Amino acid sequence: MSKRNIKNSIKLYWEDTLLEMFPSKSLFVHKTNELLISDIHLGKGEYFQQNGIPLTNGGDKSNFERIYRLIDKFNPSKLIILGDIFHSKYSISSNLKNNIEELINYYKNKIIFIEGNHDKGCLIKDILYIKNKRSLNLIYSHEPLNIKEKNVLNICGHYHPKFLLKDFKDKISLKCFALDNYRNKLYLPAFGDLTGGKFCNREFQKWGILSENNIVEIQ
């Protein structure tokens, strides 16, 4: 991996639509000023604690702080969350409810919630889930869709894509953006701190997140 390939963001064109990937695990659509994130899994720490696993719940504080920083940095026309905002309906505490309601009030009428499989039954005041959203030549969804139009890119989450970075001494798995050029799918990395992942197919084009400030194309 060459140091000159490590960047603060990477731009990708889908026909004439400019997308920009950031190491904050967010995607910015320049024409519409939309900012996309996916798979936060709020309440995951509490869910594991309820099941006897002493996992920290400090991740939620970090997740909210990072969302606020993104809003302040980009001031997007819409913040679009591509599903799995929550981890389980059984782990939504009163504190988590208050935090999400404060976020909604902070960026009133500018957050779009796409429903993920983990969001089933997660009923929160002022959250109205939608299944998917069309924008320009893009369709946003949680799970990948079967799109017939060849010029349309499906931007989705759900799989928590990751890749393996290794040398002759060691190896580590890291989150990434992943593009399936054959099926017109762009998978976003999981935004949440307490999230696992699935290794990408070899043929996918990948951009790996090395740190909070660095992203690199994986050859």
C-alpha positions in Angstrom: 0.0 0.0 0.0 1.5 3.3 -1.1 1.3 6.3 1.2 0.4 8.5 -1.7 -2.8 6.5 -2.1 -4.0 7.3 1.4 -6.4 10.2 1.3 -8.8 12.3 3.4 -11.6 11.4 1.1 -12.2 9.6 -2.2 -14.4 10.8 -5.0 -16.4 8.4 -7.2 -18.6 9.3 -10.2 -21.7 7.3 -11.1 -22.3 8.6 -14.6 -22.6 12.4 -13.9 -23.3 12.1 -10.1 -20.4 12.8 -7.9 -20.2 10.8 -4.7 -17.5 11.4 -2.0 -16.5 8.8 0.5 -15.1 9.8 3.9 -13.2 7.9 6.6 -16.0 9.0 8.9 -18.0 6.2 7.2 -20.2 8.7 5.5 -21.0 9.3 1.9 -21.8 12.8 0.5 -23.9 13.3 -2.7 -22.7 16.6 -4.1 -25.6 17.4 -6.4 -28.2 17.1 -3.7 -26.1 17.8 -0.6 -27.4 14.6 0.9 -25.2 12.8 3.6 -25.6 9.1 4.0 -24.6 6.8 6.9 -25.8 3.3 7.7 -26.0 0.6 10.5 -25.5 2.5 13.7 -27.0 -0.2 15.9 -27.8 2.1 18.9 -28.5 0.2 22.1 -26.3 -2.8 21.1 -24.3 -2.5 24.3 -27.5 -2.7 26.4 -28.8 -5.6 24.4 -25.7 -7.7 25.2 -25.7 -6.6 28.8 -29.3 -7.9 29.1 -28.1 -11.2 27.8 -25.3 -11.6 30.3 -22.4 -10.2 28.1 -20.6 -7.3 29.8 -20.2 -5.2 26.7 -19.7 -1.4 27.2 -22.6 0.9 26.2 -20.2 3.8 25.7 -20.5 3.3 22.0 -23.8 5.2 21.8 -22.3 8.3 23.2 -19.5 8.2 20.6 -22.0 7.5 17.8 -24.1 10.5 18.7 -21.1 12.8 19.0 -19.9 11.7 15.6 -23.3 12.3 14.0 -23.5 15.8 15.4 -20.0 16.5 14.1 -21.0 15.4 10.6 -24.1 17.6 10.6 -22.1 20.6 11.7 -19.4 19.9 9.1 -21.5 19.2 6.1 -24.8 21.0 6.9 -26.5 18.6 4.5 -29.9 19.2 2.9 -30.8 15.7 4.4 -29.1 13.2 6.6 -30.2 9.8 5.4 -29.7 6.8 7.6 -29.8 3.6 5.6 -31.3 1.4 8.3 -30.4 -0.4 11.5 -30.5 2.8 13.5 -31.2 0.6 16.5 -30.0 -2.8 17.4 -33.2 -4.2 19.0 -36.6 -3.0 20.3 -35.7 -4.6 23.6 -32.7 -2.4 24.3 -34.2 1.1 23.8 -33.8 2.8 27.1 -35.4 6.0 28.1 -31.9 7.7 27.8 -31.6 6.4 24.2 -35.1 7.7 23.4 -34.2 11.1 24.8 -30.9 11.2 22.8 -32.5 10.3 19.5 -35.4 12.8 20.1 -32.8 15.5 20.8 -31.0 14.7 17.5 -34.3 14.9 15.6 -35.1 18.3 17.1 -31.5 19.5 16.5 -31.9 18.8 12.8 -35.6 19.1 12.5 -37.3 17.7 9.3 -33.9 17.0 7.7 -33.3 13.4 8.8 -34.7 10.5 6.7 -34.9 7.1 8.4 -34.8 4.1 6.1 -36.0 1.0 7.9 -33.5 -1.8 8.5 -34.2 -5.4 9.7 -33.1 -4.5 13.2 -35.5 -1.5 13.4 -38.6 -3.7 13.4 -40.7 -2.7 16.4 -38.4 0.2 17.3 -41.1 2.8 17.7 -39.8 6.3 18.6 -41.6 9.6 18.6 -41.2 11.5 15.3 -39.5 8.7 13.5 -41.3 7.7 10.3 -39.5 4.9 8.5 -39.5 4.5 4.8 -38.5 1.4 2.8 -36.2 3.2 0.2 -35.7 6.5 -1.5 -34.9 7.5 -5.1 -32.6 10.5 -5.7 -31.2 11.3 -9.1 -29.9 8.1 -10.6 -29.5 6.6 -7.1 -31.7 4.4 -4.9 -31.1 4.3 -1.2 -32.1 1.2 0.8 -31.0 -0.9 3.7 -30.7 -4.3 2.1 -29.7 -4.4 -1.6 -32.5 -4.2 -4.1 -33.0 -6.0 -7.4 -32.8 -3.0 -9.7 -33.5 -3.4 -13.4 -32.3 0.0 -14.6 -28.7 -0.3 -15.7 -27.9 3.3 -15.0 -29.2 3.3 -11.4 -26.9 2.7 -8.5 -28.3 1.1 -5.4 -26.6 2.5 -2.3 -27.2 0.3 0.7 -25.9 -1.0 4.0 -26.8 -4.2 5.9 -23.7 -6.2 5.2 -21.1 -4.1 7.2 -18.4 -4.7 4.6 -14.8 -5.1 5.7 -11.5 -6.3 4.2 -8.4 -7.9 5.4 -5.2 -5.8 5.5 -2.1 -8.0 6.0 1.6 -8.3 5.5 4.1 -11.1 6.2 4.0 -10.5 9.9 0.4 -9.6 10.8 -3.1 -8.9 9.7 -6.2 -6.9 10.7 -9.8 -6.5 9.4 -11.0 -3.0 8.7 -14.3 -1.5 7.6 -14.7 -0.4 4.0 -16.9 1.0 1.2 -17.5 -1.7 -1.4 -18.8 -1.4 -5.0 -20.2 -4.3 -6.9 -19.9 -3.1 -10.5 -21.8 -6.1 -11.9 -24.9 -5.5 -9.8 -24.7 -1.7 -9.4 -24.5 -1.8 -5.6 -22.5 0.4 -3.3 -22.3 -0.9 0.2 -21.7 1.6 3.0 -19.5 0.6 6.0 -21.3 0.2 9.4 -21.3 3.6 11.2 -21.7 2.2 14.7 -18.8 1.5 17.0 -20.0 -1.9 18.2 -20.5 -3.5 14.8 -18.9 -6.6 13.2 -18.7 -7.1 9.5 -18.7 -9.4 6.5 -15.7 -9.8 4.2 -16.2 -8.5 0.7 -16.2 -10.5 -2.4 -12.9 -10.4 -4.2 -14.3 -8.8 -7.3 -15.7 -5.8 -5.4 -13.9 -2.5 -5.7 -13.0 -1.5 -2.1 -12.0 1.6 -0.2 -10.7 0.9 3.2 -11.0 3.0 6.3 -7.6 3.2 8.0 -8.4 5.8 10.7 -10.7 8.7 11.5 -8.8 10.7 8.9 -7.6 8.3 6.3 -9.2 6.2 3.5 -7.4 4.2 0.8 -8.4 2.4 -2.4 -7.7 -1.4 -2.0 -6.1 -2.9 -5.0 
